[in-house]
């Protein structure tokens, strides 16, 4: 079956504001600050995390929701600013968005922020005269929490599961909590728009980064806006988990649910897998709340249980589940947001287990959309994108020129004129030779470094097999021969950008402007002949997808419909059985058995041994890429590709399971890049596009 990423109507305007024609009620459920502004007594300011008051403000991307209520007799214009910084001011990220609010009405502004570990985030609203309408400061947490977003106006499950002990296998920070304390599940709920009754959700997938899983009733899912739905589907596509409770029988025919499930859905009797006994894993924890074991659902809940089939759905512990890209969608057999299931330990345990596995899923994603690993090394990324790295020959030539100059200006010059009986004439020639040498070195530097600005891209697209769209991390390098301020726009309306690398002694000081034209970094300062690297979290098309399907009982078929030739493709089958293909042309179908057995060569055996040497992260064994050992396998067919893979591996941190043992993984380079010729007004001279395809799926 052909799989496509969920895509609805295009987002015509990503306006960060939504104005209401009537006064909005108090945000008591989610607001964490309301400050009466000095000098504007009739204007109130409220702020809350975008995913609810209990959601963390983590390192990486998240968002804030700001409401400005104007009770004055005339319209009010202003700007909302979110400033994230380290206490030393070595790294600053500032996002701003303008707003206009009419007399007697309110405006709601959503703004993204990028936090740094041990930093803080401040939200400020000002009018057009610069008067502060209100502010709020939040600390950035240095720990990834297990967080469930319950998209309910009044979260009932929060009372049952918030602060409950939970034991994920994956430990991205090498441990949980302080002093060995185990993790606790956090449950939060977004704010609902009082004018429409709809939830106010992120309009960019990266802003879901704090959420391990999202729980939503079907009647809410089918009516959320286009931008919010695009962000939610992107979150799941990039490895997130969405759990849906069927609220109305007619919702099962929704095209949104069908797109997530991969086909039309029908309701059936409850699956036997759902009724199987579930025992939650345990670990030392200081949590005050635990979920008691329940062998079966209560009689009242058992009467309501249902199953579902169709598309890619299969029976699961939670009802019916389907893979969507790198993530999962669950149609729940029960409704944990309402009685009687919300009070049933059997249903509670399944929601807890679903969230635990959603958190563990992060281990198999190289670049988690919007996330920020604890330890990364971006030096190899900078080297890949820095034109200075390819102009090192100029240093050697300049050294030779200086040696020649020293010989000519010294011994040769003075000896020659001394033999002519005019030794003082050597002093006349000395500045002439010095000037020639100086201009030769300058000219050489100009030739080596160039006279025009340039840009380079290094992109990794991760996608489920057969999907037409994948999550993308773009590293965009910019280089100019003179000081320049650039405006760097996102590749699409749902992406986010921040500076990743700047040349010393400069510091990162970003300003991302968000308005109806989308998001963009403005006034990005570049020093002469120094490369600045920008990180972009977004998505990319993969043509009609790259399929990986079972062929008979023992073989696997790969079909490339990406629109590009796939070069230096490494297919790692379950059990770490790798096959190699120098090229898989666009439209070509190959069998794994026809590929080169990587283990047949000593170099390949060494690489397989390296990826089999797991690294422990909590209760999981993670398989590295071991990019340093890939060069002998792939560089003959794709020069320099192993260096690009090393850069990606280093920049992703060490806690990534590149090759989950139960599914195939395909790595390679798509020839031609993304087809762009310029970036921020600079010529794009190199565009390397890598892909990582995970799992089975797609058309045969």
Secondary structure, 3 states (H helix, E strand, C coil): CCCCCCCCCCCCCCCCEEEECCCCCCCCCCCCEECCCCCCCCEEEEEEECCCCCCCCECEEEEEEEEEEECCCCCEEEEEEEEEECCCCCEEEEEEEEEEECCCCEEEEEEEEEECCCCEEEEEEEECCCCEEEEEEEECECCCCCEEEEECCCCCHHHHHCCEECCCCECCCCCCCCCCCCCECEEECCCECCCCCCECCCCCHHHHCCCCEEEEEHHHHCCCCHHHHHHHHHHHHCCCEEEEECCCHHHHHCHHHHHHHCCCCEEECCCHHHHCCCCCCCCCCCCCECCCCCCCCCHHHHCCCCEEECCCCEEECCEEEEEECCEEEEEECCCCCCCCHHHCHHHHHHHHHHHHHHHHHHHHCCCCCCCCCCCCCCHHHHHHHCHHHHHCHHHHHHHHHHHHHHHHHHHHHHHHHHHCCCCCHHHHHHHHHHHHHHHHHHHHHHHHHCCCCEEEEEEEEEEECCCCEEEEEEEEEEECCCCEEEEEECCCCCCEEEEEECCCCCCEEEEEEEECCEEEEEEEEECCCCEEEEEEEEEEECCCCEEEEEECCCEEEEEECCCCCEEEEEEEECCCEEEEEEEECCCCEEEHHHCEEHHHCHHHHHHHHHHHCCEEEECEEECCCCHHHCHHHHCCCCCCHHHHHHHHHHHCCCCCCCCCCCCCEEEEEECCCCCCCEECCEEEEEEEEEEEEECCECCC
